[in-house]
Amino acid sequence: MAEILHNTLKTERERLELTQAALAERVGVSRKTINTVENGVFIPSTILALKLAAALDRPVEALFTLDDSGVSPKQDT
């Protein structure tokens, strides 16, 4: 089964009242990169995941989790 990477990036970003652009600036990527990570389109590198965790003051495990059920939360089951 395919593993799916879930993230709480948007929730954590909003908790700190940051825009996608502000978070992107903090970690040195484009706003589009933040958007695609939040929407599960792009899986971040380890380096980017660590930078995001540091910028949001959360451990990586609080931002990203694996689901090996093979069912995306966006799909109807």
N, C-alpha and C positions, 0 to 999 in steps of 0.2 A: 504494500500500500504506500501511497505517496504521503510524505510528511508535509505538513503545512505549518508555516511559521506565523503565529499570531503575535500581535503587538498591542501595547497600550500607549503607544507614542502620542496619539492625539489627546487622549485623556490627561496624560502627564504634562504635555505641552500647555494645554488649556488650564491646568491646575496652577501653573506659574504665570498664566496670562501672557503667554508668548504667541506671536504669530508664527506661521511657518517660515516667513522670511527672517524673523529675529532668531529663531532656532537655527536656521540654515547658516546665518552669519556666525553664530557662536561656534559651530562645528566645521565651518569652512566648505560648505557644499551649496548647491543651488536650492531655491525654494521648491523647485520641481522634484528634486531628489527627496526632500522631506515629504512632499505630497505622495510620491510613489511608494515610499516606505510605509507611510501611514495607511495607505490603501492596499497594501499587500502585493503590489505590482512588482516591487523591487526588494530583494533580500539584501540587507546591508552587509558589507564586509565586517570582519571582526573589529577592525580599527574604527570604522564608522559606528558600529554598535557601542563600542566602549566610549567613544566621544559623545554620543547621544546620552548614554547613561550618566556620564560626568556632567554634561550640560544641564541635565534634568535632576541631578542629585538623587539618582536612584541606581540600585544595582542592575546590571544587565538582565538578570533573571526576572526582575520586576517589569521590564519592558518587553521582553521577548520570551515566548514559550512555544514548544513544539506540540503539535497534535498529529498523531500518527493514524488517526481514524480514516484519513483520506477524504473526509467530507469538509468542504469549505463552509464557514458560517454564512457565506453569501448564497449558498445553494439551498434549495428546498430539499428536505429529506422525506 
